[in-house]
Amino acid sequence: MYIALLGRQPAISIAELEQSYGSVSWFSDTAALVDTEQPIDVQRLGGTQKAGRVILTLPARDWRTVSMKIVQHYSKAWATYEGKITLGLSVYGLNVPPRDIQKTGLVLKSKLKETPASLRLIPNQDAALSSATSHHNKLGLSDNKIELLIVKGRSQIIVAESVGAQNITALAARDQGRPRRDAFVGMLPPKLAQIMINLAGPLEPDTEGLLPQPRILDPFCGTGVLLQEAMLMRYGAYGTDLAEKMIRFSRDNLNWLQDHAHMTGHWYLHEGDAMTTTWQQPIAAVVTEAYLGQPFSAPPSSSKLTEVRGNCNHIISQFLKNLGTQIASGTPVVVAVPAWKAVDGTFTHLPLIGNLEKLGYQQLQLKTVNADQLLYFRPDQVVAREILVLKKK
Ligand SMILES: C[S@@+](CC[C@H](N)C(=O)[O-])C[C@H]1O[C@@H](n2cnc3c(N)ncnc32)[C@H](O)[C@@H]1O
């Protein structure tokens, strides 16, 4: 059993986990339990900040009891360990001052004085170490670099041993280091690209074995962020876009990624209008941030909104119709479409969302969240991305 600390938008993060691992449930508003034998690879999950193997499950009590249990458990577990252990402690959902957390580490350190083990403690500025600190100290990545995740849920407290933290530095480096960026088309954050790819579920290579890896199609590929993340996740990448310039940008970015990450892999790009183009097979899944209309820094007038919404609805509906004639039944289709936030915080959605069955798609029902919770936005954004998780009927 694992515990996952969810990202800024927990509903989207837990949906990603459910599609990746199946048996997932809420542990608190910001953490999920994942029942899997498979090791969790945090670097593949855009929505999980840290994950850990569950070691102790305690009835929810005060920090002192939890602290005592930790000291008891680990002074025994490490008593015969010969060598140095680096330890970080991260507490979530319990109101504990960092110095009290540090004190637990110090008590453990002194208990281990009589044994061959020695403890190096990572200092706590806050109750929890940042993902960057955890990753930088390689916590969770080897036997003697340990981070305990202490998480309060509704009725229990879990102590877990981290299996890694998101590598924020690498995510930022590939977001900002790419040679081609285009603020106008609005670039997808790499974390969201990972989430969307995982929302398609585990993918199989095609039965005819034409390509070694399952291939993901992005028919609105823009600067290629989604294709880049697909390649890093060892999928084949296939991008098309209406604009020749975007195909050039994607090509430059994918070449850069291959040089930069010293990786090989299959990718293929060509121009095409998603409403009419014919794609090449095989297509294991379609994952795309569709046309979102123009960017807005303030909510548009209602006539402007009607115009933009109608235009996006037309392009995306025609795209879904065209795609439906070309992909096999059961093919996963994950599409980010626009939704516009008004001053009162309500959203205007695309009409096609009520018409998906007619367009030939089934919207996936998840256990942990409702479909309408998959809305990705920053508080200052007018145009949100609504993520539709579909299957071709
Ligand atoms: C929101 S952007 C996608 C951005 C991309 N995810 C990225 O990270 O750069 C939408 C893209 O759709 C393209 N586009 C607009 N209408 C299209 C159409 N009918 N067919 C194909 N591409 C289209 C635009 O050129 C633009 O690159």
The ligand as an ORCA input file, in Angstrom:
! r2SCAN-3c Opt
* xyz 0 1
  C      -3.762     25.455    -27.301
  S      -2.670     25.224    -28.605
  C      -1.841     23.755    -28.185
  C      -0.572     24.077    -27.456
  C       0.290     22.894    -27.225
  N      -0.310     21.963    -26.286
  C       1.634     23.350    -26.704
  O       2.002     22.980    -25.611
  O       2.308     24.115    -27.398
  C      -3.708     24.789    -29.905
  C      -3.007     24.513    -31.236
  O      -4.040     24.131    -32.151
  C      -3.671     24.561    -33.436
  N      -4.927     24.564    -34.225
  C      -5.930     25.457    -34.253
  N      -6.918     25.043    -35.059
  C      -6.546     23.840    -35.542
  C      -7.126     22.893    -36.415
  N      -8.296     23.107    -36.970
  N      -6.436     21.745    -36.658
  C      -5.242     21.519    -36.114
  N      -4.624     22.388    -35.304
  C      -5.267     23.524    -35.014
  C      -2.980     25.874    -33.240
  O      -2.082     26.132    -34.292
  C      -2.264     25.641    -31.898
  O      -0.936     25.245    -32.115
*
